[in-house]
């Protein structure tokens, strides 16, 4: 199949289910994160890594409270920290798999 189409469709759905939680800005941010999660799963074949990245992406809600305003800075910070988490997790996962061979 075509992974790009699957990743895009899942990102659109991921964004859509976030509409009621935060409106349009959150939908766009969730779509970006959906692409990131989809690519992460495609690249590393690890659902736990995607779950960890999703937990990291939700941390601002828990640290700053549920009523935060989703500003550009918070979105960039959330995406940046999630990317770092995915890279570190992906490298650790690849290393563990390599050692297991």
ZAVOMI-288350 format. One line per field, with one value per atom (N, C-alpha, C): residue number from 1; atom name; x, y, z. Coordinates in steps of 0.1 Angstrom, whole numbers. Layout:
<lonus>
num <- (NUM; ...);
atomo <- (CA; ...);
c1 <- (X; ...);
c2 <- (Y; ...);
c3 <- (Z; ...);
</lonus>
This chain:
<lonus>
num <- (1; 1; 1; 2; 2; 2; 3; 3; 3; 4; 4; 4; 5; 5; 5; 6; 6; 6; 7; 7; 7; 8; 8; 8; 9; 9; 9; 10; 10; 10; 11; 11; 11; 12; 12; 12; 13; 13; 13; 14; 14; 14; 15; 15; 15; 16; 16; 16; 17; 17; 17; 18; 18; 18; 19; 19; 19; 20; 20; 20; 21; 21; 21; 22; 22; 22; 23; 23; 23; 24; 24; 24; 25; 25; 25; 26; 26; 26; 27; 27; 27; 28; 28; 28; 29; 29; 29; 30; 30; 30; 31; 31; 31; 32; 32; 32; 33; 33; 33; 34; 34; 34; 35; 35; 35; 36; 36; 36; 37; 37; 37; 38; 38; 38; 39; 39; 39; 40; 40; 40; 41; 41; 41; 42; 42; 42; 43; 43; 43; 44; 44; 44; 45; 45; 45; 46; 46; 46; 47; 47; 47; 48; 48; 48; 49; 49; 49; 50; 50; 50; 51; 51; 51; 52; 52; 52; 53; 53; 53; 54; 54; 54; 55; 55; 55; 56; 56; 56; 57; 57; 57; 58; 58; 58; 59; 59; 59; 60; 60; 60; 61; 61; 61; 62; 62; 62; 63; 63; 63; 64; 64; 64; 65; 65; 65; 66; 66; 66; 67; 67; 67; 68; 68; 68; 69; 69; 69; 70; 70; 70; 71; 71; 71; 72; 72; 72; 73; 73; 73; 74; 74; 74; 75; 75; 75; 76; 76; 76; 77; 77; 77; 78; 78; 78; 79; 79; 79; 80; 80; 80; 81; 81; 81; 82; 82; 82; 83; 83; 83; 84; 84; 84; 85; 85; 85; 86; 86; 86; 87; 87; 87; 88; 88; 88; 89; 89; 89; 90; 90; 90; 91; 91; 91; 92; 92; 92; 93; 93; 93; 94; 94; 94; 95; 95; 95; 96; 96; 96; 97; 97; 97; 98; 98; 98; 99; 99; 99; 100; 100; 100; 101; 101; 101);
atomo <- (N; CA; C; N; CA; C; N; CA; C; N; CA; C; N; CA; C; N; CA; C; N; CA; C; N; CA; C; N; CA; C; N; CA; C; N; CA; C; N; CA; C; N; CA; C; N; CA; C; N; CA; C; N; CA; C; N; CA; C; N; CA; C; N; CA; C; N; CA; C; N; CA; C; N; CA; C; N; CA; C; N; CA; C; N; CA; C; N; CA; C; N; CA; C; N; CA; C; N; CA; C; N; CA; C; N; CA; C; N; CA; C; N; CA; C; N; CA; C; N; CA; C; N; CA; C; N; CA; C; N; CA; C; N; CA; C; N; CA; C; N; CA; C; N; CA; C; N; CA; C; N; CA; C; N; CA; C; N; CA; C; N; CA; C; N; CA; C; N; CA; C; N; CA; C; N; CA; C; N; CA; C; N; CA; C; N; CA; C; N; CA; C; N; CA; C; N; CA; C; N; CA; C; N; CA; C; N; CA; C; N; CA; C; N; CA; C; N; CA; C; N; CA; C; N; CA; C; N; CA; C; N; CA; C; N; CA; C; N; CA; C; N; CA; C; N; CA; C; N; CA; C; N; CA; C; N; CA; C; N; CA; C; N; CA; C; N; CA; C; N; CA; C; N; CA; C; N; CA; C; N; CA; C; N; CA; C; N; CA; C; N; CA; C; N; CA; C; N; CA; C; N; CA; C; N; CA; C; N; CA; C; N; CA; C; N; CA; C; N; CA; C; N; CA; C; N; CA; C; N; CA; C; N; CA; C; N; CA; C; N; CA; C; N; CA; C; N; CA; C; N; CA; C);
c1 <- (8; 0; 8; 2; 8; 8; 19; 20; 16; 19; 16; 1; -7; -21; -27; -22; -26; -22; -10; -6; -15; -17; -25; -40; -45; -59; -60; -51; -51; -48; -40; -38; -50; -57; -70; -80; -81; -91; -86; -73; -68; -71; -69; -72; -87; -95; -110; -115; -110; -115; -111; -102; -98; -105; -115; -122; -129; -137; -145; -136; -124; -115; -109; -108; -101; -103; -112; -115; -104; -104; -96; -81; -76; -62; -57; -65; -61; -62; -72; -73; -61; -56; -44; -32; -30; -19; -20; -32; -34; -31; -35; -32; -17; -9; 5; 11; 6; 10; 6; -6; -10; -1; 4; 14; 27; 31; 43; 41; 30; 27; 27; 20; 19; 33; 41; 54; 63; 61; 68; 65; 52; 48; 53; 52; 57; 72; 80; 94; 99; 93; 98; 90; 77; 68; 66; 64; 63; 51; 41; 29; 33; 41; 44; 52; 60; 67; 57; 47; 37; 29; 26; 18; 27; 40; 48; 49; 50; 50; 37; 26; 12; 12; 17; 17; 25; 37; 45; 38; 31; 23; 12; 7; -4; 1; 14; 20; 16; 16; 12; -1; -11; -24; -24; -16; -15; -6; 4; 13; 7; 1; -4; -19; -26; -40; -48; -61; -69; -74; -73; -78; -68; -57; -46; -51; -45; -47; -36; -41; -31; -25; -14; -7; 3; 9; 19; 31; 35; 46; 44; 32; 29; 29; 23; 23; 37; 45; 59; 67; 65; 72; 67; 54; 49; 54; 54; 59; 74; 81; 96; 99; 93; 95; 91; 80; 76; 86; 91; 101; 113; 118; 129; 127; 115; 111; 111; 105; 105; 119; 127; 141; 149; 148; 155; 149; 136; 129; 132; 132; 135; 149; 158; 172; 174; 168; 169; 162; 151; 144; 152; 158; 167; 179; 185; 196; 192; 181; 176; 173; 167; 164; 177; 187; 200; 207; 207; 214; 207; 193; 186; 188; 194; 196; 208);
c2 <- (-12; 0; 13; 23; 36; 42; 42; 47; 61; 69; 84; 86; 79; 80; 76; 64; 59; 69; 75; 85; 97; 102; 114; 112; 101; 98; 97; 90; 88; 102; 110; 124; 132; 131; 139; 134; 121; 116; 120; 119; 123; 137; 146; 160; 162; 155; 157; 153; 143; 138; 148; 157; 167; 180; 181; 194; 199; 190; 194; 198; 193; 196; 210; 215; 228; 236; 232; 240; 238; 248; 247; 246; 254; 255; 241; 235; 222; 211; 213; 203; 203; 215; 217; 211; 214; 208; 193; 188; 174; 167; 174; 168; 167; 177; 177; 165; 164; 153; 140; 139; 127; 122; 132; 128; 123; 130; 126; 112; 109; 96; 85; 89; 79; 76; 86; 84; 76; 79; 71; 57; 54; 40; 33; 40; 34; 32; 41; 40; 29; 30; 21; 9; 8; -3; -5; 6; 5; 14; 7; 14; 20; 13; 20; 33; 34; 46; 57; 54; 64; 68; 58; 62; 71; 68; 77; 91; 92; 105; 112; 105; 111; 116; 108; 113; 126; 126; 138; 150; 147; 158; 164; 155; 160; 166; 166; 171; 186; 195; 209; 210; 201; 202; 199; 189; 185; 194; 200; 209; 223; 228; 242; 242; 231; 231; 229; 225; 222; 234; 246; 258; 266; 260; 267; 272; 283; 287; 281; 275; 268; 279; 285; 295; 288; 296; 291; 285; 292; 288; 275; 272; 260; 248; 251; 241; 237; 247; 245; 237; 241; 234; 220; 217; 204; 195; 200; 193; 190; 200; 198; 188; 188; 179; 165; 164; 151; 145; 154; 149; 144; 151; 147; 133; 132; 120; 108; 110; 100; 96; 106; 103; 95; 99; 92; 78; 77; 64; 55; 61; 53; 48; 56; 52; 41; 42; 32; 19; 20; 8; 1; 9; 3; -4; 2; -4; -17; -17; -29; -40; -37; -47; -52; -43; -48; -57; -54; -63; -76; -76; -89; -98; -93; -102; -111);
c3 <- (0; 0; 0; 2; 2; 16; 23; 36; 38; 28; 28; 29; 22; 22; 36; 41; 54; 65; 65; 75; 74; 62; 60; 65; 61; 66; 81; 87; 102; 108; 102; 108; 107; 96; 95; 105; 107; 117; 131; 134; 147; 150; 140; 142; 144; 136; 137; 151; 157; 170; 181; 178; 188; 187; 178; 176; 188; 194; 206; 218; 218; 230; 229; 216; 216; 203; 195; 183; 172; 163; 151; 153; 162; 165; 170; 178; 184; 173; 164; 153; 144; 141; 132; 139; 152; 160; 161; 163; 164; 150; 139; 126; 124; 128; 127; 135; 148; 156; 151; 144; 138; 127; 119; 109; 116; 126; 134; 140; 146; 151; 140; 129; 118; 112; 110; 105; 115; 128; 138; 138; 137; 137; 124; 113; 100; 101; 106; 107; 117; 129; 140; 143; 138; 140; 155; 162; 177; 182; 186; 191; 205; 214; 226; 225; 214; 212; 208; 200; 196; 209; 217; 230; 238; 240; 248; 242; 229; 222; 225; 225; 227; 242; 251; 265; 266; 260; 260; 254; 243; 237; 246; 254; 263; 276; 279; 291; 294; 284; 287; 293; 289; 295; 310; 314; 328; 336; 330; 337; 339; 328; 328; 331; 331; 334; 321; 323; 311; 304; 310; 304; 297; 293; 286; 272; 267; 254; 245; 234; 225; 216; 221; 214; 204; 195; 186; 194; 204; 212; 219; 225; 231; 221; 209; 199; 194; 192; 188; 199; 211; 222; 223; 222; 223; 212; 199; 188; 189; 194; 195; 205; 217; 227; 223; 216; 211; 201; 192; 182; 189; 199; 207; 213; 219; 226; 216; 204; 194; 189; 187; 182; 193; 205; 216; 217; 218; 219; 207; 195; 183; 182; 187; 187; 197; 209; 219; 214; 208; 203; 192; 183; 172; 179; 189; 195; 202; 209; 216; 206; 195; 184; 178; 176; 170; 180; 193; 203; 204; 201; 202; 190; 180; 168; 170);
</lonus>
